[in-house]
């Protein structure tokens, strides 16, 4: 029910809020909240789990940004009970990427990104060995206004095998995820002035 309300409110905002198709200039900062569904490789030994996190991005060019993202989830063990009677472990996912928005229309843009992702597992465990690898992102950005936007994305990252990983050898794993979030873009003062002047003409 909550997801339906979010989608409905997002669709209404797209329909009624005025939008100007200004590219984000270098120096703009994006702050975001993210709700995520982690889909782990069966080799990892944990079940899919929902998570929540945040995002910080800095634009280095028109609609090109470097962003950092972190999320937290508590996936249940596939084979319970686990070591020391554990039924779940804690998972922090850190992602660093370069992302580009290609605007398809005034309000909708295609998001493409690539970078590095790192799994950090807590609590006593014999599954979910920590490690990282290359990752990618594809999604859509919906611009509600010059400052606010929504993002719907699919991510994936490949963690290579490591026979020397602790506490047990790490197997190769391709972990996926779907996520949605809202973002606030803070533009430089001179960019806001230029945008306001252009809207008056």
Secondary structure, 3 states (H helix, E strand, C coil): CHHHHHHHHHHHHHHHCCCCCCCCCCCCEEEEEEEEEEECCHHHCECCEEEEEEEEEEEEECCEEEEEEEEEECCEECCCCCHHHCCECEEEEEEEEEEEEEECCCCEEEEEEEEEEEEEEECCCCCCCCEEEEEEEEEEEEECCCCEEEEEEEEEEEECCECCCCCCCECCEEEEEEEEEEEEEECCHHHHHHHHHHHHC
